[in-house]
Amino acid sequence: MNTDGRQFINQGLLSYQEGDFAAAVGSLSQGLKLMPNDWQNRFVLAMAYGRAGMMRESRQEFMTIRDICPDADLRRKAATAVTALAQDVIKPAPPKRKS
């Protein structure tokens, strides 16, 4: 396991949970450069792109998962997401309010 990649992934997951989708995209992207076959977290990256308003990137990640992921369940979920994006069903998250 690549521990540097795992650190980026963990930070990205934390940012996603906190609603900071742009930060999640940055960290998850870095981690997945080091761990490109981490399909679960690639799926989270695709969702983070969408929540950050980066619909083209979200669609591309979901299409990659749909086309080459070895996990049939993730492929199915990604195919559903690609369809939803094409129908403009998935929307960016509203801007995060400052506390």
ChimeraX attribute file (.defattr): number of C-alpha atoms within 10 A of each C-alpha:
attribute: neighborCount
match mode: 1-to-1
recipient: residues
	/A:1	7
	/A:2	9
	/A:3	11
	/A:4	12
	/A:5	20
	/A:6	18
	/A:7	15
	/A:8	21
	/A:9	28
	/A:10	16
	/A:11	17
	/A:12	28
	/A:13	23
	/A:14	16
	/A:15	20
	/A:16	22
	/A:17	11
	/A:18	12
	/A:19	18
	/A:20	19
	/A:21	26
	/A:22	18
	/A:23	19
	/A:24	28
	/A:25	26
	/A:26	18
	/A:27	23
	/A:28	30
	/A:29	21
	/A:30	19
	/A:31	25
	/A:32	19
	/A:33	12
	/A:34	18
	/A:35	20
	/A:36	13
	/A:37	12
	/A:38	16
	/A:39	19
	/A:40	12
	/A:41	20
	/A:42	23
	/A:43	21
	/A:44	21
	/A:45	28
	/A:46	28
	/A:47	27
	/A:48	30
	/A:49	24
	/A:50	22
	/A:51	23
	/A:52	22
	/A:53	18
	/A:54	17
	/A:55	21
	/A:56	13
	/A:57	16
	/A:58	25
	/A:59	23
	/A:60	14
	/A:61	21
	/A:62	28
	/A:63	19
	/A:64	18
	/A:65	24
	/A:66	23
	/A:67	13
	/A:68	11
	/A:69	20
	/A:70	12
	/A:71	12
	/A:72	12
	/A:73	11
	/A:74	17
	/A:75	21
	/A:76	15
	/A:77	14
	/A:78	24
	/A:79	19
	/A:80	14
	/A:81	21
	/A:82	20
	/A:83	15
	/A:84	14
	/A:85	18
	/A:86	12
	/A:87	9
	/A:88	10
	/A:89	9
	/A:90	18
	/A:91	14
	/A:92	15
	/A:93	14
	/A:94	10
	/A:95	10
	/A:96	10
	/A:97	5
	/A:98	4
	/A:99	3
